[in-house]
Amino acid sequence: MCRTTGYTSKIRPPVPVTSVEKTANARSYGYTASLHDAEYDHLISLELGGDPNDARNL
């Protein structure tokens, strides 16, 4: 599957949405370090067709 350049920037949720998700997810794992140092990633990358809005893909 090929995607055009800039594809993920068009489908990626906005920072206010991902910040809330990132904070909740870190809390659920007991992560207490700075979130600035944490990477929030998708199980299946957006470039390969992973769902940007499904929590199961995080």
N, C-alpha and C positions, 0 to 999 in steps of 0.2 A: 504494500500500500504506500503510495507516495502522496505527500501533502505539499502544498505550495508554501513558500517562505512566508512566515508571519502567521501561519495557521493557528498556533497555540495562543497567540496574543488575542485572537478573535474569540476564542472559546473559553479561555481561562477565567475563573470567577474573580471578581474584584478583591483587592486587598482587605477591605472591611469584612468580607465574608470569610476569606481564608484565615484571617487573624483570629477570629472567634473560634473557628474549627481547630486551628493549630493550638490555641490555648487549652481548649477542652480536651483535645487528644493528649497533649503533654501531661495535663493533670491526671488523666485516666491511667497513665503509665507511671505516675509518681515522679515525673521529670521536673526537677526544681532549678536547673541551671538556666542561664539566659536563653530566651527563645531566639535571640539574635544569632546565636551560635548553632541553632538547630535547623536542619533541612527538612522541609515538608515536601514529600514526594509522592508520586503516584505508582501504584503497583504495575499498571500497564500505562506506559507513557502516553501523553496526549498525542504525540506525533504518530503513534501506532494505533490510535483510535480509542484509547482509554477514556472512560467517562469522566469529565472534569467535575461533575456534580454528584457523583455517587460515593458515599462515605466508604463503601467496600473497596474502592479503588485507591484508598489512601494508605 
